[in-house]
Each structure stands twice: as structure tokens, then as C-alpha cells.
Amino acid sequence: MKKYMAPSFFRNLFVVFLDVVFAYAAFYFTVYAIEWEVLDRFLTSPKTAGFWAVNTIYLALCIINFAVFRTFQPSWRYTSFSDLLSIAYVAVCTNLSFLLSLFLLRHVYHIGLPLRVTTLIIATFIFLTFLTFPRVLYRYFMFERKKAAGQTQVILFGNLTSIDLFLRYNKTRENPFKVDYAVVTEKKEKHSAQKIHGVRVLTFSKFMSWHGERTYREGTLFIVVDARLFGATLEQIFDAAKSHDLETLRVADLNPLQTNQLTLKPVAIEDLLSRERVELTNELPATLIHDKTILITGAGGSIGSEIVTQIMKFGPKRALILDQSEYFLYEIDQQLRQNRCANEWIPLMADVSDQDAMRLIFKKYRPHVIFHAAAMKHVPLSEVNPKAAFENNVIGTWNVAKLAMDFQAESMILISTDKAVNPSNTMGLTKRIAEIICQACDLSQSKTRFAAVRFGNVLGSRGSVIPLFQSQIARGGPVTVTDKDMTRFFMTIQEAVSLVLQAGALGTLKETYQGGVFVLDMGEPVRVVKMAEKLIELSGYKPYTQIPIVFTGMRAGEKLNEELHYKDEKCQFNVIDGVHFIDGSKAKEMVPYKDVDAFVKQVKELFEDEDALVRSGYQFIVQPHASGHKN
């Protein structure tokens, strides 16, 4: 034990010795500055009783207070505010007790010591300075400077609130970042601060104008601290970092109550291509879903599983998760179990084109609200298998719609696609027919409300272009793009579904929107080749040089550019944030329910002749009674 105690003992003894030296230096410095004649007397007559009395008493008081407040224990390398506070206590107690000692010497022992009270008050502050300054200096040179040499230099981007939280968090890190400057991305805050926590603040426009002239140290990081920053602004930040061969990271979440839990993650393609997020309220979806039995068809798919996840937040009485794939149904069931979902859910395996199986489900559970996401969505596969596309997208939608009316469900929301506008392929054709089915059903009766929600591609969904590009990049390329000028609308799955819930609730709860189609605001279309280039850059490669991009030509049924609505459709923009509405007030004359019923019967009869089946579909959607839109 002594072997381990000895170094600590000698170290503490050395610290006490230094503190005593600094304390005496502070005392004599004060006396020299204020009462020179006293100091002169002490130094010229060191054998006087006053000289030895002062030094002995002061030494004893210093050692006693150092021992009481244990100022020798804390490491100078990690000097903290509490350590400096202890030294302040020592300074006050030492000089206060010294003042009392002088009073006793003068009035009891009649030893004259002409030191004034003001001298000792000033000595207290000098004492504090002389003992704290060496510790702070030691911490800086032995710890802060050494640590700074290995720090990662970063530039922050976000609003002032997020920057403030990040800088506070950064101080608690074991290896804090060295923040060069902070860039405020919100225009309304551009003149609100010049510095924050000692860090220089720049406007985003100023940063963009001169970052190209700067030289950054290798390994510098651009960190986006605003978790709500997406789209064009984030893309500019990413491109600026890439121009200097630097990495861009973003904060996954910055909770002001738990800043020590901050997590950084790489920028994803979804962050770059999605537009600025819309803040939505939960009032409408809650009214639609809370304490009701909700049926979600296609619940194992990308959109369907996200619908399940989001509706569970609104407290449904029961969720019926239906899919024809055992594997996908198992996946979503396990996901709900892992999330420990408090609401009841029932996994149901059935095909929406099987009318008898669906009738049994409706009869047993009697759902109040149906989200119809089951569909065949892949364009090339639908082209090769038109019968399967019509079975899933047309017959399946008709079966669910009919049963919803038969069992007097409150509402049904159809998930549609931008490919339903001026369709050039079987998949788009069948989805346009599904829209017409829902419009006809909505206007043929008043007990069950129907709404169709139309939107473009969702980022990262199964079988979409992004997973394909990522797998091609992982293999070293080439990345295949059909045409360099091809554009598509993109949106994250989470945002698409949140808007679907808003639009579905609006369309089925309010009579104003009867018989229409809702269209999600997808922002500006994105060039597919640009998305491929960004994915390559996000993977750490350079497009065309390290990972080639090959243009293969358009496939059968593909369009160069997609559309979200017909030119002659009456579109009311932003009926709620992020959602437009296509007026269907004239749809009752254009889509008679009896014509839809007759067409569905015809579809079933044409299953043996796929070419005739597709022709009949196109004839149906261009007839005046169907939609009024001429291709």
C-alpha cells in the first residue's frame, strides 16, 4: 500500500509548498504595493517580534486552510470552477482569520502591527489571483493546447438555436471539436449575432461567396446541426465541402434536454433531394384514425408498412395489416413487436383480388377506415405481366371499394401515382382506372367516403432506383441510367405517408372534397443522372472517373418526364401545406358507377387476351364519360 501512496503524498506536499509560496508572494506583493513602509521595516529589522509573528501566523493559517479545503488534491490539468471556488474560500478564510490574529496580537499581546484592514481585503483578491492563475495556465498549456493540436476542425451550419445547443454539447465531449466558425442558414437570422460562445458567425450567402478562396485543414468537417435542414441548401453545403474534398455530416437529432446524446451521421441522398420539410398538425389524422378499426392493404410494402407505423401513433382501436406475401407480413409484424406497440394489430394474409377472402375479412372485422396501398407498382414487370397488373390494381381496388360500401365503412383512401397521369404504361393505366373507380364510388352514395392521393417516387422504397444505384456502386459500377434528360419527382417515404394521412383525412371528413383527387406537392422534378452523381459522391467516389455512368436508353412504357395532374384538371393549390386538390365536381357525369361496374366485368372476361385487355383499359380512360382527358 505504501508503494502506491508515496507518490501521491509527495505530490500533495509539493502542491502545498507551491501554494504557500504563491500565498506569501501575494501577501508581500500587496504590502509592497500599499504599505511600503511596513515592508521596509520588516525587511530591515527581521528579528523584531512583529516580523516573526506575522510570518508564523500567516504560514499556519495558510496550511490549515489548505488542509481543510483540500486544495492540493485536484489535478491542475483538470482544474474546474469548483476547484477555483475552493481556492476562493481559502483566500477569504485565511485573510479573515489573519485579520483576527492581528487584532489579538495588538490588543492582548501589545505587539504593534500597523497593517490596515483595506490592505488585507485587497490581499484576499491578490491571494486568489496568485493561486488560481498558475492552475489555469497549467491547464491551458498542458491540456488545452495539447488537446487542440489533435482536434478536428469543423464548420457548423444551421439556425442559431441549433448552433448554440451544439456548442454547449461540444464542451462536454471528451475530445471536443475545434469550431472554426458557424454559418446561419436562416435568412431571418442573418444580422442577429456576430459571435456565439466565442465562435464567429457568418451568413450563408457570405460563406458561399468566399468559401472557394479558403484553404481548409485536411480532415475538416462540415456539420449540419439543424436536423430540419434538407434540400437545396443542404446540397449547396455538400457541394461546397466536396469542392475541398471534405466530408459533410449532419446531426441526427439535437434534443435541448439531452445534448449529451447527440449523434452524427453521414448525409443521405434523401436529405439532398427532398425539399424543405412541411410542419404538419395531427388533428385531422387523429380524427380519422383514433379508436377505430383500420385496414391497411399492402401493409408489407414500403408505403404500406410506413402507413402502419404512422397510424399506430394515433391510437387506433385495431390495425388490420393485410398482405399477400408471407415474408413481408412477417417483417411488419416483427417490427411492431420490436417497437412494443401498445395498440392491437392483426396480421392477415390475403390477396385483394380474391373477393371471397376479402369479404370474410370485412365481415369478421368490419373496418372503419381502409388505406388501400396494395398494388403492382413496377413498370417493366407490369408491361410483361398486364393480367397481373389488372388483377391487383383494378380488380383488387374494385373488390376493396365494393366491400367498403357493402359493410358501410366510413372511408377508403387509395394510394395512387403520378404515372396515372397520361399513362404510357400498363402500371400507370391500371392506377388511373383505380382512381376512376374511387371517384365513381364516392359520388354514387353518401355513407362511405373515398379519396385518392397521387404522388411520385418515394426515396429508398423496395425496387426503386436508389437501392439499384447503391448496389451498382458497391460492385464498382457502372451505374446505369436510361436517359441523361430523364426527370422524376421524389419524396421521402415518411413525408409522403404523413401527407397521405392529412389528405385522406381531409378528403373523407369534409364534403367539399368529394369525388376529387389529392396530389402531394413533390417540389421540383429531379434529373435521375444528377441523383446518380450525388449517390456516387456520397459513397466517396468521383462520378464518371472512378464510377462510370452508362446511359442505356428508355425502356418500354417509360416516359422522359412524369406529370402530377392533367393540364385541364382544376387544381386547387395548397388546400393544406404540401397538398393540392384536383376538383372532381364534374366527375359524376364523367364517371357513372354503372360504367365502372360494366368495365370491371369486361376486364375479367379479357384475362385470356392480354393485348385486348390493355386496349380496353386505354379506351375506358379516354372516353368522355370516364375523365374528359384526351391523350
DRENZAVEX-436285 format. One record per residue (C-alpha): residue number from 1; residue in three letters; x, y, z. Coordinates in steps of 0.2 Angstrom, whole numbers. Example, Ala and Ser with C-alpha at 12.3 -4.5 7.8 and 13.67 -1.06 7.14 Angstrom:
n; res; u; v; w
1; ALA; 62; -22; 39
2; SER; 68; -5; 36
This chain:
n; res; u; v; w
1; MET; 0; 0; 0
2; LYS; 14; 12; 5
3; LYS; 22; 9; -13
4; TYR; 6; 17; -21
5; MET; 3; 30; -8
6; ALA; 21; 38; -8
7; PRO; 20; 47; -25
8; SER; 3; 54; -20
9; PHE; 10; 60; -4
10; PHE; 25; 69; -11
11; ARG; 14; 76; -25
12; ASN; 2; 84; -12
13; LEU; 16; 90; -2
14; PHE; 24; 99; -17
15; VAL; 7; 107; -21
16; VAL; 5; 113; -3
17; PHE; 23; 120; -4
18; LEU; 19; 129; -21
19; ASP; 3; 136; -14
20; VAL; 12; 143; 2
21; VAL; 25; 151; -9
22; PHE; 11; 159; -20
23; ALA; 2; 164; -4
24; TYR; 17; 173; 3
25; ALA; 21; 181; -14
26; ALA; 3; 188; -14
27; PHE; 4; 194; 3
28; TYR; 21; 203; 1
29; PHE; 16; 210; -16
30; THR; 0; 218; -8
31; VAL; 10; 225; 7
32; TYR; 24; 232; -5
33; ALA; 11; 240; -16
34; ILE; 0; 248; -2
35; GLU; 11; 249; 13
36; TRP; 29; 250; 8
37; GLU; 35; 257; 25
38; VAL; 29; 242; 34
39; LEU; 38; 230; 22
40; ASP; 53; 241; 23
41; ARG; 53; 239; 42
42; PHE; 50; 220; 41
43; LEU; 65; 218; 29
44; THR; 77; 230; 38
45; SER; 73; 223; 56
46; PRO; 69; 204; 53
47; LYS; 72; 200; 71
48; THR; 58; 210; 78
49; ALA; 44; 201; 86
50; GLY; 32; 208; 73
51; PHE; 41; 201; 59
52; TRP; 41; 183; 66
53; ALA; 23; 184; 72
54; VAL; 16; 189; 55
55; ASN; 25; 176; 46
56; THR; 22; 162; 58
57; ILE; 4; 166; 60
58; TYR; 1; 168; 41
59; LEU; 10; 151; 37
60; ALA; 0; 142; 50
61; LEU; -16; 149; 43
62; CYS; -12; 145; 25
63; ILE; -8; 127; 29
64; ILE; -23; 124; 40
65; ASN; -35; 131; 27
66; PHE; -26; 122; 13
67; ALA; -29; 106; 23
68; VAL; -47; 110; 27
69; PHE; -52; 114; 9
70; ARG; -40; 101; 2
71; THR; -35; 112; -12
72; PHE; -19; 101; -15
73; GLN; -30; 86; -21
74; PRO; -37; 91; -38
75; SER; -26; 89; -53
76; TRP; -20; 105; -60
77; ARG; -23; 98; -78
78; TYR; -41; 96; -75
79; THR; -44; 112; -65
80; SER; -63; 116; -64
81; PHE; -74; 130; -57
82; SER; -77; 120; -41
83; ASP; -58; 120; -38
84; LEU; -56; 138; -41
85; LEU; -71; 141; -29
86; SER; -61; 131; -15
87; ILE; -46; 142; -18
88; ALA; -58; 157; -15
89; TYR; -64; 150; 1
90; VAL; -46; 148; 7
91; ALA; -42; 166; 2
92; VAL; -56; 173; 12
93; CYS; -54; 162; 27
94; THR; -35; 164; 28
95; ASN; -36; 183; 27
96; LEU; -51; 185; 38
97; SER; -43; 174; 52
98; PHE; -26; 183; 49
99; LEU; -36; 199; 52
100; LEU; -42; 192; 69
101; SER; -25; 186; 73
102; LEU; -18; 204; 71
103; PHE; -32; 211; 82
104; LEU; -27; 199; 96
105; LEU; -8; 202; 94
106; ARG; -12; 221; 95
107; HIS; -24; 221; 110
108; VAL; -19; 206; 120
109; TYR; 0; 204; 117
110; HIS; 3; 223; 113
111; ILE; 13; 219; 98
112; GLY; 11; 233; 86
113; LEU; 7; 228; 68
114; PRO; 2; 244; 58
115; LEU; -7; 234; 44
116; ARG; -24; 242; 38
117; VAL; -40; 232; 36
118; THR; -41; 238; 17
119; THR; -24; 231; 14
120; LEU; -30; 213; 19
121; ILE; -46; 215; 9
122; ILE; -35; 219; -6
123; ALA; -23; 205; -1
124; THR; -38; 192; -2
125; PHE; -41; 196; -21
126; ILE; -22; 196; -24
127; PHE; -21; 179; -15
128; LEU; -35; 172; -26
129; THR; -26; 178; -42
130; PHE; -9; 171; -37
131; LEU; -16; 154; -33
132; THR; -28; 152; -47
133; PHE; -18; 159; -62
134; PRO; -4; 145; -61
135; ARG; -18; 132; -61
136; VAL; -27; 140; -76
137; LEU; -11; 142; -85
138; TYR; -5; 124; -82
139; ARG; -22; 118; -88
140; TYR; -21; 128; -104
141; PHE; -3; 123; -109
142; MET; -3; 105; -103
143; PHE; -20; 100; -108
144; GLU; -30; 113; -119
145; ARG; -16; 116; -131
146; LYS; -11; 98; -132
147; LYS; -29; 93; -135
148; ALA; -32; 107; -148
149; ALA; -17; 100; -158
150; GLY; -27; 84; -161
151; GLN; -44; 92; -163
152; THR; -55; 90; -178
153; GLN; -59; 107; -186
154; VAL; -77; 109; -190
155; ILE; -88; 122; -198
156; LEU; -106; 122; -192
157; PHE; -122; 125; -202
158; GLY; -140; 129; -195
159; ASN; -150; 141; -185
160; LEU; -144; 150; -170
161; THR; -153; 139; -158
162; SER; -146; 123; -165
163; ILE; -128; 130; -166
164; ASP; -130; 136; -148
165; LEU; -135; 118; -142
166; PHE; -121; 110; -152
167; LEU; -108; 122; -145
168; ARG; -114; 118; -127
169; TYR; -114; 100; -131
170; ASN; -96; 101; -138
171; LYS; -89; 107; -122
172; THR; -95; 91; -114
173; ARG; -86; 80; -126
174; GLU; -70; 70; -121
175; ASN; -62; 76; -137
176; PRO; -72; 92; -142
177; PHE; -72; 99; -160
178; LYS; -62; 114; -164
179; VAL; -76; 125; -171
180; ASP; -69; 137; -184
181; TYR; -85; 147; -187
182; ALA; -104; 145; -188
183; VAL; -114; 148; -203
184; VAL; -133; 153; -200
185; THR; -143; 146; -214
186; GLU; -160; 155; -210
187; LYS; -161; 172; -218
188; LYS; -171; 180; -204
189; GLU; -156; 177; -193
190; LYS; -143; 185; -204
191; HIS; -140; 200; -193
192; SER; -144; 193; -176
193; ALA; -127; 189; -170
194; GLN; -108; 191; -174
195; LYS; -102; 178; -161
196; ILE; -109; 164; -151
197; HIS; -99; 156; -137
198; GLY; -84; 165; -144
199; VAL; -87; 157; -162
200; ARG; -88; 169; -177
201; VAL; -105; 169; -185
202; LEU; -107; 171; -204
203; THR; -122; 172; -215
204; PHE; -125; 158; -228
205; SER; -123; 170; -243
206; LYS; -106; 177; -236
207; PHE; -100; 159; -234
208; MET; -105; 154; -251
209; SER; -97; 169; -259
210; TRP; -79; 166; -251
211; HIS; -78; 148; -246
212; GLY; -69; 144; -263
213; GLU; -55; 156; -258
214; ARG; -52; 147; -241
215; THR; -39; 133; -238
216; TYR; -45; 120; -225
217; ARG; -35; 109; -215
218; GLU; -36; 90; -221
219; GLY; -50; 81; -211
220; THR; -60; 97; -208
221; LEU; -79; 93; -206
222; PHE; -94; 102; -212
223; ILE; -108; 98; -199
224; VAL; -126; 102; -201
225; VAL; -133; 105; -184
226; ASP; -151; 109; -189
227; ALA; -160; 92; -190
228; ARG; -173; 100; -201
229; LEU; -162; 107; -215
230; PHE; -164; 97; -231
231; GLY; -165; 100; -250
232; ALA; -156; 114; -260
233; THR; -147; 122; -245
234; LEU; -140; 106; -239
235; GLU; -135; 102; -257
236; GLN; -125; 118; -258
237; ILE; -116; 114; -241
238; PHE; -112; 96; -248
239; ASP; -106; 103; -264
240; ALA; -95; 116; -255
241; ALA; -87; 103; -244
242; LYS; -84; 91; -260
243; SER; -75; 106; -269
244; HIS; -62; 105; -255
245; ASP; -63; 86; -253
246; LEU; -71; 87; -236
247; GLU; -84; 77; -228
248; THR; -102; 83; -223
249; LEU; -110; 76; -208
250; ARG; -127; 80; -200
251; VAL; -135; 79; -183
252; ALA; -147; 65; -182
253; ASP; -156; 74; -168
254; LEU; -152; 88; -156
255; ASN; -163; 87; -140
256; PRO; -160; 103; -129
257; LEU; -164; 92; -114
258; GLN; -151; 78; -119
259; THR; -137; 87; -128
260; ASN; -125; 73; -122
261; GLN; -135; 61; -133
262; LEU; -131; 69; -149
263; THR; -127; 58; -164
264; LEU; -119; 62; -180
265; LYS; -122; 53; -197
266; PRO; -117; 55; -215
267; VAL; -128; 65; -227
268; ALA; -140; 53; -236
269; ILE; -147; 55; -254
270; GLU; -164; 58; -246
271; ASP; -158; 73; -237
272; LEU; -151; 81; -253
273; LEU; -165; 78; -265
274; SER; -180; 81; -253
275; ARG; -187; 98; -252
276; GLU; -189; 108; -236
277; ARG; -200; 99; -224
278; VAL; -218; 104; -220
279; GLU; -223; 105; -202
280; LEU; -240; 96; -201
281; THR; -253; 95; -187
282; ASN; -260; 79; -181
283; GLU; -278; 85; -178
284; LEU; -285; 78; -195
285; PRO; -277; 61; -195
286; ALA; -281; 59; -176
287; THR; -299; 62; -180
288; LEU; -299; 49; -194
289; ILE; -289; 35; -185
290; HIS; -291; 36; -166
291; ASP; -301; 22; -158
292; LYS; -306; 15; -175
293; THR; -303; -2; -184
294; ILE; -291; 2; -198
295; LEU; -287; -9; -213
296; ILE; -271; -7; -222
297; THR; -269; -17; -238
298; GLY; -252; -20; -245
299; ALA; -246; -17; -227
300; GLY; -229; -26; -230
301; GLY; -224; -15; -244
302; SER; -213; 1; -242
303; ILE; -228; 13; -242
304; GLY; -240; 1; -233
305; SER; -228; -3; -218
306; GLU; -224; 16; -216
307; ILE; -243; 19; -215
308; VAL; -244; 6; -202
309; THR; -230; 14; -192
310; GLN; -238; 31; -193
311; ILE; -256; 26; -189
312; MET; -251; 17; -173
313; LYS; -246; 34; -166
314; PHE; -264; 40; -167
315; GLY; -271; 26; -156
316; PRO; -282; 15; -167
317; LYS; -293; 3; -159
318; ARG; -286; -11; -170
319; ALA; -275; -11; -185
320; LEU; -278; -25; -198
321; ILE; -262; -27; -208
322; LEU; -265; -36; -224
323; ASP; -253; -43; -237
324; GLN; -252; -57; -249
325; SER; -233; -60; -245
326; GLU; -230; -71; -230
327; TYR; -212; -64; -229
328; PHE; -217; -45; -229
329; LEU; -231; -48; -217
330; TYR; -219; -57; -205
331; GLU; -207; -42; -207
332; ILE; -220; -29; -202
333; ASP; -227; -40; -188
334; GLN; -210; -42; -181
335; GLN; -207; -23; -182
336; LEU; -222; -19; -172
337; ARG; -217; -32; -159
338; GLN; -200; -25; -158
339; ASN; -207; -7; -156
340; ARG; -218; -14; -142
341; CYS; -233; -6; -150
342; ALA; -247; -3; -137
343; ASN; -261; -5; -149
344; GLU; -269; -21; -156
345; TRP; -264; -27; -173
346; ILE; -269; -42; -183
347; PRO; -258; -49; -197
348; LEU; -269; -55; -211
349; MET; -263; -64; -227
350; ALA; -274; -62; -242
351; ASP; -275; -56; -260
352; VAL; -285; -41; -263
353; SER; -290; -48; -280
354; ASP; -298; -63; -270
355; GLN; -316; -56; -267
356; ASP; -321; -71; -256
357; ALA; -306; -70; -245
358; MET; -308; -51; -243
359; ARG; -327; -52; -239
360; LEU; -323; -64; -225
361; ILE; -311; -51; -218
362; PHE; -323; -37; -219
363; LYS; -337; -47; -212
364; LYS; -327; -53; -197
365; TYR; -318; -36; -193
366; ARG; -329; -23; -201
367; PRO; -315; -10; -203
368; HIS; -320; 9; -201
369; VAL; -306; 16; -212
370; ILE; -296; 7; -227
371; PHE; -279; 13; -233
372; HIS; -278; 4; -250
373; ALA; -259; 3; -253
374; ALA; -259; -15; -261
375; ALA; -253; -13; -279
376; MET; -242; -19; -293
377; LYS; -230; -4; -295
378; HIS; -215; -9; -306
379; VAL; -217; -3; -323
380; PRO; -206; -16; -333
381; LEU; -214; -30; -324
382; SER; -232; -23; -327
383; GLU; -228; -22; -345
384; VAL; -223; -40; -346
385; ASN; -237; -46; -335
386; PRO; -253; -35; -339
387; LYS; -265; -48; -332
388; ALA; -257; -47; -315
389; ALA; -257; -28; -315
390; PHE; -275; -28; -319
391; GLU; -279; -41; -306
392; ASN; -270; -31; -292
393; ASN; -273; -13; -297
394; VAL; -290; -14; -305
395; ILE; -299; -29; -298
396; GLY; -291; -28; -281
397; THR; -296; -9; -280
398; TRP; -314; -13; -285
399; ASN; -316; -28; -273
400; VAL; -310; -17; -258
401; ALA; -321; -2; -264
402; LYS; -336; -13; -266
403; LEU; -334; -21; -249
404; ALA; -331; -4; -240
405; MET; -348; 1; -247
406; ASP; -356; -15; -243
407; PHE; -351; -15; -225
408; GLN; -353; 4; -223
409; ALA; -335; 8; -219
410; GLU; -333; 27; -215
411; SER; -319; 30; -228
412; MET; -306; 22; -240
413; ILE; -290; 31; -246
414; LEU; -282; 25; -262
415; ILE; -263; 27; -264
416; SER; -260; 32; -282
417; THR; -246; 38; -293
418; ASP; -240; 51; -305
419; LYS; -239; 38; -318
420; ALA; -258; 38; -318
421; VAL; -257; 55; -327
422; ASN; -257; 52; -346
423; PRO; -251; 34; -344
424; SER; -239; 27; -356
425; ASN; -238; 10; -347
426; THR; -249; -3; -340
427; MET; -245; 1; -322
428; GLY; -250; 19; -324
429; LEU; -265; 14; -334
430; THR; -271; 2; -320
431; LYS; -268; 15; -307
432; ARG; -278; 28; -317
433; ILE; -293; 16; -318
434; ALA; -291; 13; -299
435; GLU; -293; 32; -297
436; ILE; -309; 32; -308
437; ILE; -316; 18; -298
438; CYS; -314; 28; -281
439; GLN; -321; 44; -289
440; ALA; -336; 34; -295
441; CYS; -339; 25; -279
442; ASP; -338; 42; -269
443; LEU; -351; 50; -280
444; SER; -363; 35; -281
445; GLN; -368; 36; -262
446; SER; -365; 46; -246
447; LYS; -361; 33; -232
448; THR; -343; 28; -237
449; ARG; -331; 42; -242
450; PHE; -317; 39; -255
451; ALA; -301; 49; -258
452; ALA; -287; 46; -270
453; VAL; -269; 53; -266
454; ARG; -257; 54; -280
455; PHE; -238; 57; -279
456; GLY; -222; 52; -287
457; ASN; -207; 41; -282
458; VAL; -203; 38; -264
459; LEU; -184; 38; -260
460; GLY; -177; 21; -254
461; SER; -193; 10; -257
462; ARG; -191; -8; -262
463; GLY; -186; -10; -280
464; SER; -184; 9; -283
465; VAL; -169; 17; -292
466; ILE; -159; 21; -276
467; PRO; -156; 4; -270
468; LEU; -152; -1; -288
469; PHE; -139; 13; -289
470; GLN; -131; 9; -272
471; SER; -129; -10; -277
472; GLN; -121; -5; -293
473; ILE; -109; 7; -284
474; ALA; -105; -6; -272
475; ARG; -99; -18; -286
476; GLY; -88; -4; -293
477; GLY; -100; 2; -307
478; PRO; -106; 6; -320
479; VAL; -121; 15; -314
480; THR; -135; 13; -327
481; VAL; -147; 27; -331
482; THR; -159; 26; -345
483; ASP; -158; 44; -352
484; LYS; -147; 59; -347
485; ASP; -163; 70; -348
486; MET; -175; 59; -338
487; THR; -183; 68; -323
488; ARG; -193; 61; -309
489; PHE; -202; 68; -293
490; PHE; -195; 61; -277
491; MET; -201; 62; -259
492; THR; -196; 53; -243
493; ILE; -207; 39; -238
494; GLN; -210; 47; -221
495; GLU; -216; 63; -228
496; ALA; -226; 55; -242
497; VAL; -236; 45; -229
498; SER; -239; 59; -217
499; LEU; -246; 69; -231
500; VAL; -257; 54; -237
501; LEU; -264; 54; -219
502; GLN; -268; 73; -220
503; ALA; -275; 72; -237
504; GLY; -285; 56; -234
505; ALA; -292; 64; -218
506; LEU; -297; 80; -227
507; GLY; -305; 71; -242
508; THR; -315; 59; -232
509; LEU; -320; 70; -217
510; LYS; -325; 86; -227
511; GLU; -339; 86; -240
512; THR; -331; 100; -250
513; TYR; -318; 87; -257
514; GLN; -330; 74; -263
515; GLY; -325; 65; -279
516; GLY; -308; 73; -281
517; VAL; -290; 68; -281
518; PHE; -277; 74; -270
519; VAL; -259; 77; -276
520; LEU; -244; 79; -265
521; ASP; -233; 94; -268
522; MET; -217; 85; -274
523; GLY; -207; 100; -277
524; GLU; -196; 102; -292
525; PRO; -193; 86; -303
526; VAL; -175; 79; -301
527; ARG; -164; 73; -315
528; VAL; -160; 55; -312
529; VAL; -142; 57; -318
530; LYS; -140; 70; -305
531; MET; -146; 58; -292
532; ALA; -134; 45; -298
533; GLU; -119; 58; -297
534; LYS; -124; 63; -279
535; LEU; -125; 44; -274
536; ILE; -108; 41; -281
537; GLU; -101; 56; -272
538; LEU; -109; 51; -255
539; SER; -101; 34; -257
540; GLY; -84; 43; -258
541; TYR; -81; 41; -276
542; LYS; -80; 53; -291
543; PRO; -93; 51; -304
544; TYR; -88; 46; -322
545; THR; -69; 44; -317
546; GLN; -70; 32; -303
547; ILE; -88; 25; -305
548; PRO; -94; 27; -323
549; ILE; -112; 31; -328
550; VAL; -119; 22; -343
551; PHE; -135; 28; -352
552; THR; -144; 13; -358
553; GLY; -159; 20; -367
554; MET; -178; 21; -361
555; ARG; -187; 5; -358
556; ALA; -204; 1; -364
557; GLY; -218; 11; -356
558; GLU; -206; 24; -348
559; LYS; -209; 42; -350
560; LEU; -195; 55; -350
561; ASN; -204; 67; -338
562; GLU; -218; 62; -326
563; GLU; -233; 74; -323
564; LEU; -244; 76; -307
565; HIS; -260; 82; -315
566; TYR; -268; 84; -332
567; LYS; -267; 101; -340
568; ASP; -286; 103; -340
569; GLU; -289; 97; -322
570; LYS; -294; 111; -310
571; CYS; -281; 111; -297
572; GLN; -283; 120; -280
573; PHE; -265; 123; -273
574; ASN; -260; 120; -255
575; VAL; -278; 116; -248
576; ILE; -266; 111; -233
577; ASP; -247; 113; -233
578; GLY; -240; 101; -246
579; VAL; -256; 95; -253
580; HIS; -266; 101; -268
581; PHE; -283; 96; -274
582; ILE; -290; 92; -291
583; ASP; -308; 97; -292
584; GLY; -319; 82; -296
585; SER; -336; 92; -296
586; LYS; -340; 86; -314
587; ALA; -335; 68; -311
588; LYS; -352; 62; -308
589; GLU; -357; 65; -326
590; MET; -340; 58; -332
591; VAL; -338; 43; -322
592; PRO; -355; 34; -319
593; TYR; -354; 20; -307
594; LYS; -363; 8; -319
595; ASP; -350; 11; -332
596; VAL; -336; 6; -320
597; ASP; -346; -9; -315
598; ALA; -348; -14; -333
599; PHE; -329; -11; -336
600; VAL; -323; -22; -322
601; LYS; -334; -36; -328
602; GLN; -326; -34; -345
603; VAL; -309; -34; -338
604; LYS; -312; -51; -330
605; GLU; -318; -58; -347
606; LEU; -302; -52; -356
607; PHE; -290; -60; -345
608; GLU; -286; -73; -358
609; ASP; -281; -60; -371
610; GLU; -269; -48; -363
611; ASP; -267; -36; -378
612; ALA; -286; -34; -379
613; LEU; -286; -31; -360
614; VAL; -274; -17; -361
615; ARG; -283; -9; -376
616; SER; -299; -9; -367
617; GLY; -291; 0; -352
618; TYR; -285; 14; -363
619; GLN; -302; 15; -372
620; PHE; -310; 17; -355
621; ILE; -300; 31; -348
622; VAL; -301; 41; -364
623; GLN; -319; 40; -366
624; PRO; -328; 56; -362
625; HIS; -338; 48; -348
626; ALA; -323; 42; -339
627; SER; -312; 58; -336
628; GLY; -314; 70; -350
629; HIS; -295; 69; -353
630; LYS; -289; 66; -371
631; ASN; -272; 58; -373
